[in-house]
């Protein structure tokens, strides 16, 4: 599975010949960490932190964040290790894709975030999962960090959303996010500076986000006004955004290779304490260099986008429809080029051994400590999310990793739509002669089934133990699997028969309702009845791109992904062609 990155950084002044040895040392350390599990409850924690999750290293309890076996803790103290070190949990997650459950209660989270109450000028970067709106918005956040703080809302994971059937879908994405933020009351409690659409995975929107930070949160004389904090619910992508910002112009050049990337994975709760990197001071000279680089980058991006559209039309490969970008650092290459190489070092030092005795930057250097910092915080535990109810295997099937495909079904009154074995949508009321379309956006691993509501219980009993519904997994899992509880929604259709609203199934996906019926009553089910809500349609024209009806079923074929046609531009070209022909 490609959810976890394994990245080795080259330290400043370090030759590439030493990289293989560093890898060998890490592999040996991983094996030791896996085999040794000595616990000493009486020993206090040491004054070092895990570079993957930020937790303080200790050997008290293997279920707590930052645990390291006592033997390895002694080795760390004895050798006075200054290099980045990972706790046992982060090592197993990084190298073996294995997650150890840890205990981070709400009280611990509030104590970690309490420092923000005293800092009224701190910039809050609120990370939300655009595929889980409003489930990834924690409404109790103002009471935890305080009110009236400047905030930039970052809607992450836009790379998972397909293009809509009509142009302007990016603006509609932003409007849905802003509407959810306002409904949660954040516009009354915070000073919202900007709303950004980004993808930390592909780099889309990251450069524009940094530009907005420099434009709206800098002082002409002093630079950045205060520290920056990345805040959001679990699995919203905070660590991925942190890693992207770490490699960008927002981070000081000398710190890029010093700061360890945050441990990232598909499982929630991977960031346990405060990780940080120093923020670059934006002088006029630096901002001008950055502006020139972005102009060159924009020209390349337009050509790349045009070629991707042509490839999408030719190959029908949905990967060419994914929103993408590139995150670069304007000053890293220039800084490396300006560093002179001493002649004595070239003539006398062995390139394979020079890295051991060469100086290295440290985050305790005054160059970093006296400046502004950007912090990655732990994930907020949201009671409306159902992520904690799934096992690791189930999460890999539930959380989407590829471009979402709109799967449309014609569902009459008295029928139910099943999404795997984790969610269910019943149509209880609709005008008889008005059809009702349900378009599902969920992971491709979760199968869809449509049947009479009276047959649902027997269908689940017969198919869940066999694994045909993918989630939940296995017979033993059924004993712990919570019951599906319902919530009723009443909607008013549109005369045009277009999109009415989205029914959100937090952490699972959402269902777009399209109908011209005056009154629609829908009953939806999720585990423990969590995370169900309605919102404005995120992709209101998705049902229009459905294919032909599949014979013998209530589903429509899924058409290949296409970019929408700009009607205004097409009409302008058609008017232009006859005039050119008359001139010739």
N, C-alpha and C positions, 0 to 999 in steps of 0.2 A: 504494500500500500504506500502511496506517495504523499501521505499527509504530513510526514515529519521530515524536515530538512536536516541533513547532516553536513555542517559547514565547518571548515577549518580556516582560520584567518592567518594570514602571514603577518607577523609582527613587524614593526618598523625596524629597518636595518637587518632583517632576517633574510637569509638566502633561501631559494626554493629547494635547495638540496636537503634541507632539514625537515621538510614537510613530512616525508615518509616516516622519519623517526618519531615525530610527534604523533602521528597516527598510530604507530605501534604502541606508544606509551598509553594513549587513550584506550586502545583495545584491551591492554593488560589491566588498566584501571577498571574498565567495565567488568571484566571477568572477576576481579577481586571484589568489586562492589556487589556482584550478584551472589558470590559464594559466602561472604562474611556478613553476618547480620547481628553482631554482638551489640547488646543494648545495655546502657548504664544509666538508670533513672536518676542517680544522685549527682552525676557530673553536670556542671553548668555548661551552657552554650558558649562557644568561642566567638571571638570578635571578627568573624569572617562570614560572608554571605554567598549563597549559591548564585552563580552567574547566569543560571537558566531561569530561576523563578524568584530570586531575590530574598529567599528565606534565610534566616540565620542558621548556621550549621550547628548541629548538636547530635548527641547519641542517646537521648532520653527515651524516645518513643518512635518506633518505626512507622506509625500511622500519622505522625505530625509532619508538616512541611519542613524541609531542610535536613531530614535525617541522614546521617552518615555513620556507618559502623565505627565503633570505638577505635579499632586498629587503624583504620584509615584516617580517623580524626587525629590520632596521635602522630601519624606520619605527616599530616598537614601542618601540625603545630611544630614538630621537630625540624622539619626542613624549611620552616618559615616561607611556605610557598606564596609567591606573589602572583602567580599565573591564575587565570580563570579556572574555577573548580565547580563541578556540578554535584548536587546532592544525589543520593541513590535513586530517588524518583525520577529526576531529570535525565540521569544516565540511562536508565532502563527505557524511558520514553524516547530518548534520542536515538539510541543504538538498536533497541530490540522492539520498538513499537508497542511496548507493554506499559500500561498505566497502573500505578499503585494508588488506590483511593486514600485521600488525606482528609483531615477534619479541619475545615475553616468555617467557623460559625459566624453568624451575623454580628455578634458582639466583637469578635476579632476584626471583622471588616470595618466596623464603625470606628474602632480604635486606631486602625491603620490610616483611615481617611480623615480622622479628626483634625489633623494639621491644617487641612484646607479651610476650616472654620475661621482660623486666625489670619488667613491670607485672603483678603477681599479682592486683591488685584490679580490673583492667579488666573491664567487662561485655562478654561476647561475645554478639552476636545472630547465631545460626547460621541462615542462610537456606537452606532446602531446597525443592526443587521437588516438590510432592506428587504430580505426575504422573510423577515419575522417582525413586521410592523403591525401593531404596536407592542408585540410581546417582548421585544428587546429594549423597551423604554421603561426604566425603573422609576415609578412615579414618586417614590419616597426619597429620591436623591436630594431635593432641596433641604430636607430636614437633617440630612447627614453631613453635607459639605457646606451648607449655608446658602443664602440667597444673594441676588444682585451681583453675581460674578459674570464677567465676560465669557461667552461660550460660542464655540463653533461646532455645529452639528455635522457629523461625518457619517453618511450612509454608505456602509461598506458592502462588498460582495455584489456590486452591480454587474460583474462579469457573468453572473448566473442568470441574469434576466435576458430573454430573447427580445429582438426588435418587435415593436407592435406593428399592426397592419397600416397605421397612418403615421405620418411624420410628426415630430414634436414629442416623441415618447419620453425623451430625457427630461423635458420640462414637466411632463406629467409625473414622472418619478419623484422629482423634487417637490412638487405640489402635495403629493400624498404624504411625504415625509414631514413637510412643514405643517400640514393639517394635523398629523398625529402628535407632533411636538406641542402645538397649540392646545390640543385637546387634553394633553397630559398636564397642562398648566405651566409649562416651562417658560413660555413667553412672559408670564407674569412674574416669575421668580428669577429669571436670568436675563442678561443682556445678550440676545442672540445676534452675533455679528455676521454670520454667513452660514449657508447650508451647502455642503459639498457632496458630490457623488464620486466615490472612489472605488477602486479595486486594489487592495494591497497585494493580491496575488499576481495580477498582470501589470500593475503600475499605473492603471488608468486614473487620472485625476489627482495624483499625488503632487505633481509639479504645480498645478493650479492651486491646490490646497496650501502649499508652502508660500506661494505668491500672496494669497489672501492673508496668511498669518503676518507676513512682512508689511503688507499694506495697512492692515487694520489693528495691529497690536505692537507697533513700534513707535518709539520716540525719536525725533530727528537727531537729538544730541546724545541721548543715553542708549539708544538701540532698543532691545526688547524690554518691555515694561516689567515683566515678572516671570516666574516659573510657569511651565506648561505641564498640564496633567491630562493623561489619556484615561478616560473613565467610560465604563459601559458594562453591560451584562455579560455573563459568561458566553463564550463562543461567538461574540460579536466581531471578533477579529482584531482586538486591541494589540496583541503581540505582533500580528502580521503588519499592522500599520506602524507600530513601533520600529520593527525591522526595516521597513521601507524608509521611514524618516531618518533612521540611523545612517543609511547609505546616501542621503540626499544633502542638499546645501544647508539644511537646518542644523546639521551636526558639525561641530568643529572638525577640521581636517585631521588633526593629530589623534583624535579620539575614535575615528572610524574603525581602526584595526585593534583598538584596545578594548572596547566594549563588546562583550559577548552578546550575540543575538539571543533574544528571548526564545525560550522553548515553545515551539508552536506545534499544534496537532488538532485533529478534529474533535477531540474530547474537551468538554468544558472544564474550566478551573485550572488551566495550566500555569497561570501567572499568580503567584501567591503573595509576594511582597513587592516593594517598590524598586523597580529597575529604572535606570536613568542614563542619560547621556548629556554632555554639555552642548549648549546651543550657540551657534555662531553669531557674533555681533554683526548686524547688517550695516556696514559702512556704505557710503555712496559709491565708492569704487567697486566694491564687491557686488552690489546690486546691479551696477552697469554691466559687469562681466556676466552676471547671471542672465540679464535681459538679452544680451547678444547671443548667448548660447541657446536660450529658449526660442529666439527667432529662427535660428538655424534648425533647431529641433522641430519646430512647427512645420517648416517646409518639408522636412523628411517625413513627418507624420502624415501630412496630406497625401503625399505620393504613396506611402505605405497603405493608407486607408483605401485609396483608389484601386490599388493592385489587389487588396483583399476582397473588395467588392467583386472584381472580375473573377477571382478564383472561386468565390462563393457561387457565382452564377454558373461557372464551368463545372466544378466538382461537387456542389451541393454539400460540402463538408461544413457542419455547423461551427467548427472551431474558428472559421474565418469571420463569423458574425460576433465573436466575443469582443467586448470593449477592451482595448489594450493601450498601453503607454510605456514609457521608459523613464526610469528614475536614475538620474546621473548626478555627479558632483562636479561643480564647475571648477573647484579649487584644488582638488586632489592631485590631478595630473600636473597642474602648474606648480604646486608646492613640491612635488617629487622632482620636477625638472630643475628647480632652483637650488636643490640641495647639492653642494659640491662633494666630490669624492676625494678624500685625502690621498696624496701620492704614496705616502708611507703605508697606508692601508692596502693599496693595490699591490705593492711590491712585497710586503712582508706577511700579511695575514692569509691564512688558509681559508678559502671561501666556505668550506664545509664546517669549519669550527668557529668562524667569526661570530655567528649568531649567539653562541653561548655567553660570550663576554661583552657583547655589544650593548650599549645603553638602550633602554626601553622606556616608552612613555608610561606614566601611571596616572590614574584618575585622581590621585592625591596631589598631583602637581599644581602649583598655584595658578598655572595657565587655565586650569579647569575649575578649581574650587572657588575662585573669586567671580565666576560668571553665572549665567542663567542656565537652568537645567530643564530637561524634558523627562517626565516620569511616566512609566507604564505601571498602572495600578492593578490590583486583583479584580477579578470579575465580580460584579454584583449578583447576589443570589436572588433571582426573581421567582416568586412563588407561582407566577402564571406560566412559566416554562416547564415543559415535561422532559427536558433533557436528562434530569437526574433519575428518571424512572427507567431509562434504557441501559442495557449492558453495553460493553464496548463493541461487540459484534453487531448489535442492533443499531448502534449509532452510525456505524459505517454504512448501513443501508438506508437509514432515515435521513441523514444529512446529505443534501445534494452536493456533488463535486463537479458536475458538468452543467452545460447550458440547459436550463429547464425547458421542457417541451410542453406546449398546451395540449392536453388530452381532453377532447370534448365528447359529451354523452347527452343524448336526448332522454330525459328522466321524467316520466309522467307522475301524476299523483298516485301514492300508494307504493312507490318504488324507492329503493335505497341505493346509494352509491358507496361502496366500500373501498377504502384506501389501505391496502394491505390488511393487517389486522389491528391497526392502531387508530383508525378514525372512520367515521361513518356519517353520511348525510342523507336524511330522510325528507322526501317531499310530501308534506301533509296537506297542503291546500294550494290550488292554482286553478284559474278558470279553465274549464274543460277544453275549449277550442283554442287556447293559447299554449303554444309549446314552450317548454322550459329547458334551456341548455345549461349544463353544468360543465365548466372548463376547469380541470384540475391542474394545479402546478405543484408537483411534489417530485421526490427522487424517482428516477426511472427504475430503481430496484423494487419499488413498491407497486405491486400489480393492482389494477382497478377492476372491480366487479360490480355489475348492476343487476338487481334482482328485486322481486316483490318483497316488501318489508316483512311480510309474514314468514318468509323463508330464511331470513338473515341468521337467526339464532342457530338453526340446524346447520346452516352452511359453515358458521364459525366453529361449531363443535366438531364438525367432520374434517375441516381443512387446517385449522390452526395447529393441531398436534403433528400433522404431516410436514409442516414447513412450507406448504404451498403458498402461504401468504407472506413468507419471508420474515416478517416481524409480527408477533414475538417468536423467538427461536426456541424450539425444543419442548418436549413434554415436561421436563423438570421446571421450565420457566413458567408454565401455566399456573403453578401453585403460588407463585409470587406476583403474577401479573395482575395489576389493579383492574377493576371493572370499568367499562366505558360508561360515563355519565353524560347526560344530555343538557342542551340549552336550546331554547326556541327563539327564532328570529322571524319577525314579520317585516316584509319588504314590499315596496310599491314599484311595480314595473313601469316601463316606459312604452309609449305608444309605438315608437320605432322598433321595439323589440330588441334594443341594444342592451348594453351592460347596466345592471342595476347596482350591484355592490360586490365586494369580496367578503367571503366568510373565512376568517383567519383561523387556522388550526396551528397554534404556536408551536414552533420547532418542527412541525411536520410539513406545512405548506399552506396553501389557501385554495379556495374554490370560487371561481367567478360565476355569478348568477346572471343569466341573460334571458329576458322574457318581456312580453307586452302585457302580461296579466296585471290587473289592477291591484290584486292582493296576493301575496305569496307568503306561505308559512313553511319554514324549513326548520327541522330539528337536527342538530349536529351533535356528534358524540366524540369525546376524546378520553384518554385515561384520566380518571379522577375528575373529569369535567373541567380541566385546566386549559387556559389559553385560548378560549373562544371569544371572538369579537367580530364586528363588521367594520368596514372602512370603505372609502371611495376606491373604485376599481383602479388597480395599479396598471393593468394592461387591458383597457376597456374594449379594444377591438380584436382581442385574441380569438374569439369565437368565429370571427369573419374569415380567418385563414384556415379553417378546418377543411379536410378533404371530403371525399365521398363517403356515404354511409357504408359501414361494413355489413354485408349481408348476414342476417340471422342474429345480429347484436344491436345494442343501442348506442354503440360507439361509432365515431367517425375516424377516418384515417388521418394520421398526422402528416401534414405537408412538410417538405423540407424548408428550413429557415431561409427567409428572404428579407432583404432590406426594403422598407416601404418606398413607393415611388412618390417623388415630390411633384404633385399635380401642377402647381404654379409654374415650376421650372419647365415641366414638360409642355405645358400650353405655350409658354414663351418661346420655346424652341420651335414648336409647330408654326407659330406666327412668323418666326424669323426665316424659316426655310423658303416659303413662297416669295418673300421680298427679295431674297438673295437670288432666286431663280429668275425673277423678272429683270434684275440688274444684269445678269449674264446674258 
